[in-house]
Amino acid sequence: MSDQQPPPRWGPPPVAPHVAPHGVYAPPRAREVTASYRRWAVVLTWAVAAVLMAFALVMSIVFLVWADQDTRDAAYGYLALVLWIGIAAGTPVLIAVAISVRNMRRRVREQDRTGNAPS
């Protein structure tokens, strides 16, 4: 046998996927970000959070203007108040959606930085 060492390999050594033995906790591996996941992140950001709230706010102002123009159309003022109550009740839901969307978009950006292409 020779006393020579094998030549060094260039680059980082290959890393085998970590598999924990049965009964031992291992942190879960992140799933791959797909193109559908990317689409839903954008749809949730713009369609749900921005468009619905803006539309309800604009319509409530329009209803108030209509109610102010004619006293026989006072029901529009009440409808505007109902929309404002809906906006107030929907705000926590939209905040929860915005937090989920932020996490989705952060995950997409992290996968983009690591070079993983969508499937």
Secondary structure, 3 states (H helix, E strand, C coil): CCCCCCCCCCCCCCCCCCCCCCCCCCCCCCCCCCHHHHHHHHHHHHHHHHHHHHHHHHHHHHHHHHHHHCHHHCHHHHHHHHHHHHHHHHHHHHHHHHHHHHHHHHHHHHHHHHCCCCC
